[in-house]
Amino acid sequence: MGIQRLSPVPKRARERMRRRRKKMGISLAALADRLGTSNVNLSRIENGLRGSSVKDLRRWGHALGFKLKIYPPKVSFHRRDTK
């Protein structure tokens, strides 16, 4: 199985990460440096213009004091007419 990528990262998650980063007083550039990525890349993820790997999201969340939880998409089955 390859790298799991969320593309784009869900809006609610992005907003929570941004609010936490700002509340902690961490600039985008400082967080990007801490994570070993560019601030442009991190900005694109925060703004929903780029997806991210699950591994990178875990690192990002950990840096901000979050624990990443991924809920699989809801799947529902409907009865099919068998005529």
N, C-alpha and C positions, 0 to 999 in steps of 0.2 A: 504494500500500500504506500502510495506516495505522500507528499506533504499535504496535509489538510489545509485548505485555504478558504477563508470566509471572504467572499467578495460580493458586495462590500461588507464591511463590519456593520452589524445592526446599529441603527441610529441611536437607540437608547443606550447601548454600551458605549458608543463614541461620546455621547453627551456626558455620561457619568465620568468617563475617564478625563475628559477635558475639564469638567467642574472640579474634580479632585485635584488635578494637576495645578489648576489656578489657586485653589484653596490652600494647597501646600506651598504656594509661592515658587513653584518650579517652572522656569521658562521652557518653551518647546525645545529650544536649542540645548538646554542643560539636560532635559530628559533624553533627547536624541543621543547626546554624547554618552550619557549613562548606559544607554541601550546599544551603543555601537552602530547607530544608523544616522542618516542625515535628517536635519530638521525639515527639509522639503518632503522627504519620504513620510515622516511622522505626521506632518501637516496634511498631506494627501489622505492618509488613513483617517485622521480626525475629522476631515471634511467629507468623507465618503467617496473620495475620488479614486481610491485604491484599496484593494483587499489586503489581507495580512494572513500569514500562516498562524495556525493555532499556537505553535511554539512561541512565536514572537508576541502574540497577544498575551500569553501567560507571563512572559518576561515583563511586558509593559504593565500589566495589571499588578504583578508582584512589586514592581518599582513604586507603584502608587498605593500599595496596601490592599489590593483586591485579590480575591481568589477567583479564577476563571471557571465558570460553569457553562457547559455547552449543552443545550437541549436540542435533540434532533427534531427535524421538522415533523409536525403532526401528520400522520398518515391515516386516512380513513378509507374504509372499503364500503362500497355500495353494492347492493344486490343488482345483478344484471338480469334483464329479461331473457329468458331462454325459450324463445318461440321458434 
